[in-house]
């Protein structure tokens, strides 16, 4: 939660998220807002009670996390906000340091991310800009921590990461464009002199290579997650709860309630 002025507190944040974000209208989709902070939940000129009720009316739950003692959060309205929007309330130690666990898989995941980026085929007016931004965001993630970098790479390997506005592979895959209708001047230099058949083969090759790399990234991230979880348990103090723990526990519980299922990862032999 970012607070730059009198209005930008919990009620305002929830109102903005509810009204400005593009929420799915499907009834079976899990729609939730997480808001964390350490100041009174009622601060600001936008009434959080009105915002929370408006949110749940759209099927969007509001989950609150108070950074401080449990009872203090209850007394300052954090629990009330969650209750109003059918969400969950949790508290965490705001002084807890975030530990960046470096894993044996990190170097290989980084290499695979570079290889993954090479499968993107920039096209059209947004091609070069989109490709440059993708690399820039990778670098930003790497500057934050090894864990953030790995999470971003894992997200890029997932089924919900698409760049159809500037990447020809995603554009063709999502049927945003028809390859045969893309003008030569909108193609990257490597494709401009290709015949239509060669262009089709090239895009198919990039698509297959991307799928292969994404599969490898997924496997490595699974083993990385196991390693990090084990290391975190060694470092955790009895009863200590992190922001990530609070979010994951809440999402899992609400997803199960919504009808989602979770598979237990198979142990490698």
Protein Blocks (a to p, Z undefined) as FASTA:
>chain_A
ZZfbfklcmklmmmmmmmmpccdfbfkbccddddddjbdfkgcjbdfklmmmmmmmnopa
cddddeddfklmmmnommmmmmmnopacddddfkbccdddddfklmmmmmmmmmmmmmpc
cehjklmmmmmmmmmmmmmmmmmpmklmmmmmmmmmmmkbccfklpmklmmmnomacfkl
pcfklpcfklmmpcfklmmmmmmmmmmmmmmmmmmmmmmmmmmmmmmmmmmmmmpcghia
cfklmmmmmmmmmmmmnopacddddddZZ
